[in-house]
Amino acid sequence: MESGEFSGVKAVKQRGRTGAWDRFAASDPGLLRLMAGLRTVAAIALTLVLLALLGTDVTHMVAGAMAAMVSTFAVKEKQVRGQAVTLALGLPVALLAISLAALLHSRVIVGDAFFVVLIFGAVYSRRFGERGTALGLIGFQLYFVALFVGATTSTLPTLYLTLAIAFVCSAGARFALVPETPARILRRLRDAFRARIAQLVSTHIELLDATPERLEGVLGDLRRRTARLHEAALMIQSRLEDGTSDAATAALLQRRVADAEIATERLGVLLLSARSAESADTLTLHLPNAPVPATGDLISAGTDTTATLRRDLGALLLLVSRPASGDRNTGVAHVRNRLLGYRDEERLPRGSTAVQDVFRGLGEAARSVVALRLALEGPQDESNDTPATTRSREEFDAEDIALATEEEPAADDRTGLRRPTTRAAFQVSVGSVLAIIGGELLSSHRWYWAVLTCWVVFLNTASTGEILVKGYRRVLGTVLGVLAGVVLAGVVGHHTWVAFALVLVFIFAMFFTAPLSYALMSFFVTAMLGLLYTLLNTYSLDVLVLRIEETVLGAVCGIVAAVLVLPVHTDRRTDELLATVLDRLGDVVSASVEQLSGGPASDLLGKARDLDTALDDLRASTKPLTHPITPLRGRRRTVRYLVALLETCAYHARSLAATAELVPLSRSVTADPRLESAGRRIAHNIGVLAAHVKDEAPGGEVESGASIASMLKSGAPAGRPSGTVTSRVLRHLQRLDEGVAGLARPLDVPVRDPADRSGTRSVRI
């Protein structure tokens, strides 16, 4: 083989490996699941090795492995110093829990009563933040470990040594073998964000070339990858404060990430609209199983426009994929300059308004990518800059100077039983009492499995519906895990180290799949426990069947407690979160329109981030209503439609905020007082919807009227031609107006036509 051919093959293989890694990084943003699994497995493996060298028996090796697992996954603090303090405090808590379990081993009633008190304290301690949550979890889980291995007072000295070794090994894995710092996590999250942008741009290229038969599948990929990009952006924002050196740097990265997300999502919407002869709606991008828009002929296969778009989408993909250091002496600088040139009207290719909008979107997306690269990698070579590129850099510098100070988040003023941690503590305690009573009737030796299930179905849940779905998934995963445990126990037999190796594999799989599927995580947990029973020589089919019975009992007890004790019904929970989303939406729209109209500047992207966070909470709370097992099919469709409409409104609100922030800085975006009247109706309608949800003013009506988009037909405000930034603002306002009015239908709010001057006619849409 010639050296040139060999180099070519090597380059292809290198690109393949890089592409595969980018896909993996995009699927696990920040590699958080991978690192959590590796850290836990490393802690357990190190513990087992040290205990084996000390000649520890299998029972105490099992206890050590479980203690290492708990002490590793319980600590969630972001700063290394905080992790060390929590881990140091966790050891005496663990020693105290296991001592009390051993001392109360023969005192059934007193032991059960203390277990309930411990459960209440462990849940209530969540109000004290991540450290309180971790210490409560360690106390509960180590008490459970003592019950699992049958700890007695005579075995306490060995157990103390075992726990000390487990915590030391956990510290070694966390701080030496698999170290993590906030800055390193944030750096990996940024890499994942870049990879997800690249995936989304690749989907844009597929959308451009898709035949009508393939359009539905490509549209599904577009929805999924747009949602994943948004997920990565939220994860980055949650890590900015701890992962950056100062507040100004965090605010800069927040702005750049938000700009890149908005610009890339907008490019997909513009391309979809142009591909669909402008018949597409942004709701198509957010509503699952929405009808595929009819294919239009604005972009036809084989035309020069299609070839140019395909070339420039590929250029944007190159700009995203290559590091900024690769701009010098390469074609990347030329690509960057060409794409940024589309921000000037005179550089746009000929075509319809929809097609030219796509090229404008390309220019804005390129601008956001360049800004993100500058924020991440610092100043770059400017020798090849064109006037358009220089103008973009000047805008970046002006934006950096004008960064707004981030406001402190509002404190939770709820007290007493209204506080979520207090309410959950009482619910779990009552459920645990029921689980103990029922578990004792099933088995006087393994009743604690029911208590454990009751405990876990309450973790990270906030409503009765969420607890019901989680309990169902726990039972499903347990049943499948028992079947796997039967098979594995027969295969492993008495091969201790083979069983421990499989335990490590299952623990890694448990942590890696936990955020993806609770049922799958429960499967790996139960299969792992089957292997531990084998190691303890207590394995039998009856034991595994009992495991299923105790799991079902614990889930039922948890659901009963959630329904009867201080219940938070799913409807009430979703109504509260819906009201919050509408309030945040109103804040973003009002502040953006005010700034676009010439008002004072404010932290618009901060408000947009609050909107995204509230919408993410609402989306999570509606999962029980949209779950496949829900019997209310009509309600399921209504909820999905409502959330999709809100996601569409949030997209246009984010776009307005991003555009409004350019007003004080850009020469191409100027304030126009006429926009204030266009946004006044939207703000009013959002307020009516929010008041209706809160039952503050149920008699309010949503106002309809002349289309905001009709302003484009007679010329954009301030005499700007159609297709400029101002007309784009009007299109976002029009979509917001339509989306907010559309929310009136699922919320059962009347709509009033102002043409009816008597004010007596109203319709429900």
Secondary structure, 3 states (H helix, E strand, C coil): CCHHHHHHHHHHHHHHHHHHHHHHHHHCHHHHHHHHHHHHHHHHHHHHHHHHHCCCCHHHHHHHHHHHHHHHHCCCCCCHHHHHHHHHHHHHHHHHHHHHHHHCCCCHHHHHHHHHHHHHHHHHHHHHHHHHHHHHHHHHHHHHHHHHHCCCHHHHHHHHHHHHHHHHHHHHHHHHHCCCCHHHHHHHHHHHHHHHHHHHHHHHHHHHHCCCCCHHHHHHHHHHHHHHHHHHHHHHHHHHHHHCCCHHHHHHHHHHHHHHHHHHHHHHHHHHHHHCCCCCCCHHHHCCCCCCCCCCCCCCCCCHHHHHHHHHHHHHHHHHHCCHHHCCCCCHHHHHHHHHHCCCHHHCCCCCHHHHHHHHHHHHHHHHHHHHHHHHHCCCCCCCCCHHHHHHHHHHHHHHHCCCCCCCCCCCCCCHHHCHHHHHHHHHHHHHHHHHHHHHHHCCCCCHHHHHHHHHHHCCCCCHHHHHHHHHHHHHHHHHHHHHHHHHHHHHCCCHHHHHHHHHHHHHHHHHHCCCCHHHHHHHHHHHHHHHHHHCCCCCHHHHHHHHHHHHHHHHHHHHHHHHCCCCCHHHHHHHHHHHHHHHHHHHHHHHHHHHCCCCCCCHHHHHHHHHHHHHHHHHHCHHHHCCCCCCHHHHHHHHHHHHHHHHHHHHHHHHHHHHCCCCCCCCCCCCCCHHHHHHHHHHHHHHHHHHHHCCCCCCCEECCCCHHHHHCCCCHHHCCCCCHHHHHHHHHHHHHHHHHHHHHHHCCCEECCCCCCCCCEECC
